[in-house]
Amino acid sequence: MILGGFLPDRPVVYAVVVVIATGFIWFGSGWLEESAEQLSAYYGLPAVVQGSIVVAVGSSVPELASVVFTAIGGTFDMGIGAIVGSAIFNILVIPALSGIVSDGDLDTNRTIVYKEAQFYMISVSALVVTLALAVIYVPVPNGPDLSGQLTRPLAVLPLLLYGLYLFIQWQDVSDHDVEGVTDGIDSGREWGKLAVGLVVILVAVHQLVGSVESLSYTFGIPEFLAGVTIVAAATSLPDMLVSVRSAQTGKGITSIGNVLGSNTFDLLVAIPIGVLIVGSATVDFATAVPMLGVLTLATVLLFSFLRTDLSITDFESYVLLLAYGLFVAWMVAESVGLTDLITGA
């Protein structure tokens, strides 16, 4: 229900809301990026920390909210599907678009490749292990063979790993010798601007996702397909706009750092937070693992491109887009019954 039910329940209204919400997300992401840049300069943060922590956590608010709402509503599997679908979109589409709009190749550095990308791959593995532990030690009575209860103690494991990630970033900040720039920067004003940008993004994405879901239902798009593609892309819109803006201004490190940091936050924090709120949540290992397998392959593909000359070329950008197109084609095939690799989809 959009805008609390004040607007008519019609497809054309939903389409208009999508356009307007996208505009608000554009402005909100701009405020988020500008305030994050000013605060990073004020506190003397490295560019990679700016992208992977400050901007990434802020632009991941929609994914966090979607997991919390689905956990409370008893549809936690849908929340995981949206998170993983969003992560695949982030890994394949956002770096591709950033590489295309950048002036020349999208340059990165060894910190992105050897710390951010590799830690992100560890995050994917950690989530798989956590779900496996739920299936092995807390199986669902009379449920599917590969279903389990993700409990609060299990949810703490990914959070501990994210704590290690923050510790590593803190060490990098401690080793960073650049002095903070305090002249001309009002930190209180920038923090306020950051908060307003987050609120605008959260409200706009909520309306956007609701409208997209309604349009999907109206046109008969299967719920699973809409969740892992359309809804996932909608919640990733703030990440995409922030990364594309950064790439256009020659900040490739911030652009890619935002993608990897956002995905790390989504997997290690957003999903566990939902579990901590509701106490426990049922997960279907047979549905989650194939999707996480695709995410792993997508991450390896991006890592390979990043490692080659520490940049992403236009050709590699189009290969990433092609890979996402193949993923969407597979999701369509699963939804119409042509393939059956994801049980319960």
Secondary structure, 3 states (H helix, E strand, C coil): CHHHHCCCCCHHHHHHHHHHHHHHHHHHHHHHHHHHHHHHHHHCCCHHHHHHHHHHHHHCHHHHHHHHHHHHCCCHHHHHHHHHHHHHHHHHHHHHHHHHHCCCCEECCHHHHHHHHHHHHHHHHHHHHHHHHHHHHCECCCCCCCEEEEEHHHHHHHHHHHHHHHHHHHHHHHHCCCCCCCCCCCHHHHHHHHHHHHHHHHHHHHHHHHHHHHHHHHCCCCHHHHHHHHHHHHHCHHHHHHHHHHHHCCCHHHHHHHHHHHHHHHHHHHHHHHHHHHCEEEEEHHHHHHHHHHHHHHHHHHHHHHHCCCEECHHHHHHHHHHHHHHHHHHHHHHHCCCCCCCCC
